[in-house]
Amino acid sequence: MRRLGRLAHPNLLPLVAYYYRKEEKLLVNRYVPNRSVAHLLHGDRKPNSATLDWPARLKIVKGVGRALIYLYDELSMLSVPHGHLKSANVLLGDSFEPLLTDYALVPVMNQSHAAHAMEAYRSPERKQFGRTSKKSDVWSFGLLILELLTGKNPSDQGKEDLLSWADSLAKEEPAASTTDKVAAVVFDKMRNADEGEMRKLLKIGLSCCESNVDKRWELKDAVDKIEELTAEEGDDGHRRRSSSSSEGVDASRDDGFSSVAIN
């Protein structure tokens, strides 16, 4: 725990204090006003409430990737440096910068509770055999990317899971019905202004979710690709919108990532 308290990165929520006993363990973090990615994507929404726009979602993916790279460097002795990566554990700061929380707690958490809390984000080898590795985090990162890109919740028990649905998008084989607003928006986006960024990010997310561990991307490969994407993609208008989006939200413009269509 002392080691966790010494970690410092712009995209990690710092550990302020802790209470550690065999029967009870408590962590104290600073207050974060904008709640979590999960809340903004899937929480109960009010009319005209703020939503994550496309530049903000891309900013979150970049920040999460950088924080994971930092954890992998600083906590290389752990088999799973984060271990509980999901949208509920990505909080949003004052400028909607992503802040990872609940990292590096696998050694001290009740494993049955942790498994239940992470059910939708656990890699196949972790679900079937209880095996964990650094690529378990990569799988969770991939699902988070797909969740941010599509607005679909990995925990939803619908006819088709998020991974299969995203794979059909990558193959341009729309599996969802034409009445699915999310599918319509994502397909429309990929065929128009944000096609380069969104399609490449979709494929990065799917590469992180390869069921064969040996074929699954390394974290560094995924983050490097994301950094290339944000540096080289988008026309001048999109770049200006990304750089000026200090709040990371859009409460009024319906550009396909508003509460009506995505959230």
C-alpha positions in Angstrom: 0.0 0.0 0.0 2.9 2.4 0.7 4.2 1.7 -2.7 0.8 2.6 -4.2 0.8 5.9 -2.3 4.1 6.8 -4.0 2.7 6.4 -7.5 2.2 9.6 -9.4 0.8 10.0 -12.9 -1.7 12.6 -14.3 -4.1 9.8 -15.1 -4.0 7.9 -11.8 -6.3 8.9 -8.9 -3.7 9.1 -6.1 -4.1 7.1 -2.9 -4.4 9.7 0.0 -4.6 7.2 2.9 -5.5 3.6 3.7 -6.7 1.5 6.6 -5.5 -2.1 6.5 -6.6 -4.9 8.7 -7.3 -8.6 8.0 -11.0 -8.2 8.3 -11.3 -4.7 6.7 -9.4 -2.7 4.2 -10.3 0.9 3.4 -8.8 3.3 0.8 -9.1 7.1 0.8 -8.9 9.0 -2.5 -9.6 12.7 -3.3 -13.1 13.7 -4.4 -13.7 13.6 -8.2 -16.7 15.7 -9.3 -17.7 14.2 -12.6 -18.1 10.6 -11.5 -17.2 7.8 -13.8 -17.2 6.9 -17.5 -19.8 4.2 -16.7 -22.1 6.8 -15.2 -21.8 9.2 -18.1 -22.3 6.4 -20.7 -25.0 4.3 -18.9 -26.3 6.1 -15.9 -29.7 7.6 -15.4 -29.8 10.7 -17.6 -31.8 13.9 -17.4 -32.8 15.9 -20.5 -30.0 18.2 -21.7 -27.5 16.6 -19.4 -23.9 16.7 -20.5 -22.5 13.8 -22.6 -19.1 12.7 -23.7 -18.3 14.0 -27.2 -16.0 12.2 -29.6 -12.8 14.2 -28.8 -13.4 13.5 -25.1 -13.8 9.8 -25.6 -10.5 9.7 -27.6 -8.9 11.7 -24.8 -10.0 9.2 -22.3 -8.6 6.2 -24.2 -5.3 8.0 -24.5 -5.2 8.8 -20.8 -6.1 5.3 -19.7 -3.4 3.9 -22.1 -0.7 6.1 -20.7 -1.7 5.3 -17.1 -1.6 1.6 -17.8 1.9 1.9 -19.4 3.0 3.7 -16.2 1.6 1.0 -14.0 3.3 -1.7 -16.1 6.6 0.1 -15.6 6.3 0.9 -11.9 4.6 -2.4 -10.9 6.3 -4.8 -13.2 6.5 -7.4 -10.4 2.7 -7.8 -10.5 1.1 -10.3 -12.9 -1.8 -7.9 -13.4 -0.7 -4.3 -12.7 -4.3 -3.0 -12.7 -6.6 -6.0 -12.4 -9.9 -4.2 -12.2 -10.0 -2.0 -15.3 -13.6 -1.2 -16.3 -15.5 2.0 -17.1 -16.7 2.3 -13.5 -13.1 2.6 -12.4 -12.3 5.4 -14.8 -13.2 8.6 -13.0 -13.3 12.0 -14.7 -11.6 15.1 -13.3 -12.4 18.8 -13.5 -11.5 19.0 -17.2 -12.8 15.5 -17.8 -9.3 14.0 -17.8 -9.5 10.2 -17.1 -8.3 9.1 -13.6 -7.8 5.3 -13.0 -8.8 4.0 -9.6 -8.8 0.6 -7.9 -5.5 -0.3 -9.5 -3.0 -3.0 -8.2 -5.4 -4.3 -5.7 -5.6 -8.0 -6.9 -3.3 -9.2 -4.1 -5.4 -7.8 -1.3 -9.0 -8.1 -2.6 -11.5 -10.9 -1.9 -11.2 -12.9 -5.1 -14.8 -14.0 -5.3 -16.0 -10.5 -4.9 -13.5 -9.2 -7.4 -14.6 -11.9 -10.0 -18.2 -10.9 -9.6 -17.5 -7.2 -10.0 -15.3 -7.7 -13.0 -17.4 -10.4 -14.7 -18.1 -8.5 -17.9 -14.5 -7.4 -18.3 -12.6 -10.6 -17.5 -10.5 -12.2 -20.2 -11.5 -15.8 -21.4 -8.4 -17.4 -19.7 -9.3 -15.6 -16.4 -12.9 -16.7 -16.6 -12.2 -20.3 -17.5 -9.0 -21.2 -15.7 -8.4 -18.3 -13.2 -5.2 -17.5 -15.0 -4.1 -13.9 -15.0 -1.3 -12.1 -16.8 -0.6 -8.6 -18.0 -2.6 -9.4 -21.1 -5.7 -9.8 -18.8 -5.5 -6.0 -18.4 -5.1 -5.7 -22.2 -8.4 -7.5 -22.7 -10.2 -5.2 -20.3 -8.6 -2.2 -22.0 -9.9 -3.4 -25.3 -13.4 -3.8 -24.0 -13.2 -0.3 -22.5 -12.2 1.1 -25.9 -15.2 -0.6 -27.6 -17.5 0.6 -24.9 -16.4 4.2 -25.3 -16.5 3.9 -29.1 -20.0 2.5 -29.3 -21.7 3.5 -26.0 -22.8 -0.1 -25.5 -22.4 -1.6 -22.0 -20.4 -4.9 -21.8 -22.6 -6.0 -18.9 -25.8 -5.9 -21.0 -27.4 -9.3 -21.4 -28.8 -8.7 -24.9 -28.9 -11.0 -27.9 -25.4 -10.1 -28.9 -22.4 -9.2 -26.7 -20.3 -6.1 -27.2 -17.4 -7.9 -28.7 -19.4 -9.8 -31.3 -21.3 -6.6 -32.2 -18.1 -4.6 -32.6 -16.6 -7.3 -34.7 -19.6 -7.1 -37.1 -18.9 -3.3 -37.3 -15.3 -3.9 -38.3 -16.4 -6.3 -41.0 -19.1 -3.9 -42.2 -21.7 -6.5 -41.5 -24.3 -4.8 -39.3 -25.6 -7.4 -37.0 -28.0 -5.1 -35.1 -31.3 -4.2 -36.6 -31.8 -1.0 -38.5 -33.8 0.3 -35.5 -30.7 0.2 -33.3 -29.8 3.8 -32.9 -26.3 3.1 -31.6 -25.6 0.9 -34.7 -26.9 3.5 -37.0 -24.8 6.3 -35.5 -21.6 4.3 -35.4 -22.0 3.2 -39.0 -22.8 6.7 -40.1 -19.7 8.1 -38.3 -17.4 5.5 -39.8 -18.6 6.3 -43.3 -18.1 10.1 -42.8 -16.0 12.6 -41.0 -14.5 10.5 -38.2 -14.0 7.4 -40.3 -10.2 7.2 -39.9 -10.1 7.7 -36.2 -13.1 5.6 -35.3 -12.4 2.6 -37.6 -8.7 2.4 -36.5 -9.7 2.6 -32.8 -12.3 -0.1 -33.3 -9.7 -2.4 -34.8 -7.2 -1.6 -31.9 -9.9 -2.5 -29.4 -10.6 -5.8 -31.2 -6.9 -6.6 -31.3 -6.8 -6.2 -27.6 -9.7 -8.6 -27.2 -8.2 -11.5 -29.1 -9.3 -14.7 -27.3 -5.9 -16.4 -28.1 -3.5 -14.9 -25.5 -0.5 -15.4 -27.8 -2.2 -13.4 -30.5 -3.5 -10.7 -28.3 -1.7 -7.4 -28.6 0.9 -6.3 -26.0 -0.2 -3.1 -24.2 2.6 -1.1 -25.6 1.7 -2.0 -29.1 -1.9 -0.9 -28.5 -0.9 2.4 -26.9 1.6 3.2 -29.6 -1.1 2.7 -32.2 -3.5 5.0 -30.3 -0.8 7.7 -30.1 -0.2 7.4 -33.8 -3.9 7.7 -34.5 -4.4 10.8 -32.5 -1.3 12.5 -34.0 -2.0 11.8 -37.6 -5.8 11.4 -38.0 -8.5 14.0 -38.5 -8.8 17.1 -40.7 -8.0 20.6 -39.4 -11.5 21.2 -38.3 -11.5 18.1 -36.2 -8.2 19.0 -34.7 -9.5 22.4 -33.7 -12.5 20.9 -32.1 -10.4 18.4 -30.2 -8.0 20.9 -28.8 -10.7 23.4 -27.8 -13.0 20.8 -26.1 -11.7 21.7 -22.6 -14.8 20.4 -20.9 -14.9 17.2 -22.8 -18.7 17.2 -22.9 -21.4 18.4 -25.1 -24.8 19.3 -23.6 -26.6 20.5 -26.7 -25.1 19.4 -30.1 -26.5 16.2 -31.5 -23.5 15.0 -33.4 -24.2 11.3 -33.0 -22.6 11.1 -29.6 -25.4 12.8 -27.6 -27.6 11.2 -25.0 -30.2 10.6 -27.7 -28.2 8.3 -29.9 -25.3 6.9 -27.9 -25.8 7.3 -24.3 
